[in-house]
């Protein structure tokens, strides 16, 4: 996984308090988006990515063909909330980053041996928990942001996991 961009705090998107999985500001019209504006990623973009990809899931470990990724890029550019248009290579890299984050959260939820709370993550409180956490993130650095916070996109990306049974 590449180093997260500034302001993303390892979540894969810019956290804005007024944007939740259920609530987001209106999308910008294409003519309102400055061509020189830098693409920005918010929670809604990440969820829209997962929803778009769901019908394209195959059993080969979340590998998507170029036409699907190009269509995803257009889909996201029709739904911009903040910033500029997303570019194909940026979308491809963001998907790789998000899937790495998903795998980290999935590890914490299912294989770490600890507890998980959708709002508070691992919810490290005691000194003993902190010591266990410090050891865990040495071998799983992608888990670091989730010491005391959840990851709202998780259920959307769980549907893309070819290892998980559907239905």
Order of alpha helices (4+ residues) and beta strands (2+ residues): alpha-alpha-alpha-alpha-alpha
